[in-house]
């Protein structure tokens, strides 16, 4: 290895900063699943900006459900299923994070929702998340989360 192959300190610091931001974004993505699956309403709403958007798009029907702003987000999560009435898991798969400057990012990922019934465990839905995220007061939040439901158990 030659001397010119060794990264300088400034380059190493930049690379470390990218890794730290990606890790912080992942923490927000993971908190989403934990909070929605266990009815942690305030935690879930806090993952969004004050004017945050949560939109669900159903591929088969073409129907969209849009929730915009803290009040609409709180209304959505308050009526979402949770234990002990219903157990499910929102699983995040293969997130691709793209930092857009110091305080903005986009994330594309797959999701899978696994549910339980009295008879069995089954895949309830799968699809993709399209996220626009911003960093506010040191916390990465969803400015917009679009959920594309590609398949849904009927």
N, C-alpha and C positions, 0 to 999 in steps of 0.2 A: 504494500500500500504506500503510495507516494504521499508527500506532504499536502499536495493539492487535493487529494481525495478525502482528507479529513475536514469535516465541516467546521466552520469557525463558530465562536461562541454565540454571535448574533443569530446565525442560522439555527443553531440548536435551541435557542430560546424561542424563536418563532415556531419551530416544530413542536416544542413542548406546549406552547400556548394553544396551538391547534388541537392537540390531543386533549388538553384540559377542557376546551370548549366543547369538543365532541362528547366527552364523558359527561359534562353537565347537561347537554342536550339529551343524551340517553337517559339520564336520571329523570328528566321531565317525561319522556316517552314511557318509561317504566312506571312512574307514579300514576300516569293516566290509567293503566290497566288495573293497578292495585286499588285505586280510589273508586273506579266505576264498578268493579266487581264486588266491593264490600260496602257500597253506599256511603262512602266518605265524601259527602256532598261539598262541604266547604273546601276540602283539599282539591277536589276535582275542579270546582269553579276557579280556584286560585291558580290553576295551570294555564288559564287564559288571560289575555289582556282585558282591560275594562270594556273595550269595544269588540272583544273577540267573537269569532264566528265559528260555529260548529254546524256543519251541513252534512246531511246524509243523503246520498244519491243511490237510488235503486235501479240497477241496470235493466232488469226485466220489465218493470212498469214505467220507468222514466219519471217516477215521482221523486221530488226533492223535498226534504224537510230542513229548513234553515232556522237556526237559533242564533240571534245576534245580540250581544251585550250581556252584562252580568245577570240581569233579571231573567232573561230568556234562558240562559244557561242554567241558572238555579232551578227554574221550572222544569227544564228537561231532566236534570239529574234527580230531582226529588221524586219523579215518577218512574225512574228506571228500576228494573228488577234488582233484587239483592237478597242475600241470606237473611233470615233462615227460610224465607219463602221460595227462593230460587237461587241455585248455585250455578255460576258460569265463570269462565275465564276468557279474558281478551288477551290473546297472545300476539306479541309484536315479532315480526319475522323480517330479517334482512334489511334493516334500515340503511338507506344511503343518505348521508348527511353532506350538505354543501353549504359551507360557510360563505356568507355574502358580506364581507366586511367584518367589523368588530361586533356589531349588535344585531345582525340579521342572518337567517339561515333558512334553507328549505330542506325538507326531509321527505323522501319517498320510501314507503315500506309496505309490506304485506301484513295482513292480520288474519287471524283465525279466531273464531269464538266457539268454544267448546261448552256445551250445556249438559245438564244432568236431568233425567226424568226418573220416574220411579222404576222404569224398566231397563234403562240403559244410559250410557254416556254417548253423546253424538255431536257431530259438527253442526252447529246452528247456522253459521255464516262464514264466508271468507271474502276477501277483497283487498283493497288498497287504501292506504292513507296518503293524502297529499297535504303536507303541512308547510305553512309559512310561520316562522318563529322569530321572535324578537327577544333581546335581552334587556330587561328592565330591572333596575335596582339589584343587579347582580344575579337575577333569576331568568332563565330561559322560559318563555311562555308562548303558548299558541296564539298567534294573531288570527290564524285561520286553520282549521282542521276540516278537510273534506274527506268524508268516508264514502268510498265507492263500494257498495255491496254488489259483488259480482255473482254470488250465489247465496241463496237463503233457503233454509229448511222450511217447507210449507206444511 
